[in-house]
């Protein structure tokens, strides 16, 4: 087996940016995703994230059996990500019941649509989860984007977004839409709110 691919080393620019805004071009990448609406604190959200991680670890650990995909290489499972927007744009962003999201976990390049379907079935047989049937295998290319590492509570992200938008204006860019991506580097179950690290990103254009 070839050397292990660790996203924190091989894709440091994407996953471990500094606490200052930067502009970068984000390439196309494969993801397993699920869409939903509502407060992230509700039980359904935990089932959705659980389905994503269960499938991702099934792919990761497949080398232990006879069903490792062709071209398999060892790697670190990628972090959870979310693209966030609002159901009703007239309501405030602080109303968590009004949130609309697409959750996802990046997958290694060797995973195919056929392989994805296989591992969904295998995961459902071992760890039943009603959300597994809602998973999709997609490719997303963020393209030109502004991002930075936000350290602190999710509720304090507004200040970081304001810094990012001010940086874009000075650099001759503008935010392309109100959608934004969050990449959760820290485990919120084991990390104090003030120490949480979250990559914030949104698309930009000239």
C-alpha positions, 0 to 999 in steps of 0.5 A: 500500500502506498504512503498514507494521504493525510488531508492536513498535510497534502491539502493544507491550503484547503483545510488548514488556512490561517486566521486571515482571509485569502483568495484561492481556486478550489478544484473539483472533488468527489463528495458523499452528501445529504440535504436537509432543513431545520435546526442542527440540534434536532435528532435528524441532523445527528442521523444525517451526519451519522450516515455520512461518517458510517459510509465514509469509514466503510470505504476507508476500512475496506482494505481489511476485506476483499472489497477494497475499490480498484486503486485503493490507497490509505488516507485520513477520512476527510472532515464534515463540511456543510453548505448553508443557506436559508429557507426563507430569505426574509427571516434572520439567519439567527433563526436556526429552524430556518436553515437549509443545508447540504452536508458532505464528506469528501471522498478519495478519488478512487471511489466511483458511483458504482462503488458508492452504491455498493458501500451504501448497501454494505453499511445499511446491512451492518449499521442501519440508518434511515438516512443512508437512502438519502445519500448522494455521490456528487462532484463539486467545484467551488472555483474562485473562493475566499476562505479563512480559519475561524476560531471560536463559537459557530455563533460568532462567525459573523465577524469572520465573514465581515472580515472576509467580505472587506478583504474581498472588496480591497482585493477587487472581488465580491461575494458571488452569493449568500451561500457559504461553506463550513469545514469542521476541523474540530469535533464540537463534542470534545472541543470548547466553543471558544477553541473550535476551528472551522474553515469558512469559505464562499465563492467570489468573482471579479 
